[in-house]
Amino acid sequence: MENLDQGQIHQRLSVGTVVIAENGERLGRIHAIHPHFILVSEGQAGHKDLEVPIHALSNYDGETLHLTVNREALTEVNHETDAE
């Protein structure tokens, strides 16, 4: 694994990268990359994305992104609009 700072990790990420929480739980794959956070999706319809702030990035080996936090520390984001 490369020894990168959070900004360098963020710049090298790509959509589809697997994301692993600090406790080893697989959270899903990167769905979108924004300047200050990434969105992680479990890939199942109806599930909310997880918003991961850049400061929570730990290590990236080119295939898997590891975080410094667990799922409980992340914010769930629902991007679906209500049909009502």
C-alpha angles and dihedrals in degrees: 000000000000119000099235132158119239094264092052091048090050092052092053098048123109135194110270096036113142114245123210125192123227091262092054096258114145105234098183136259133312108270099177138002120217130176095260104021145015129226118228121199128195087212095236121122113252095022120120123238120246117234110220117191116221091243089065094063114110115166136356123192097184093268108040131042117209122201133210091224139056129237092268091064093055130086120240113225124198112202096176117107121228114256092213 
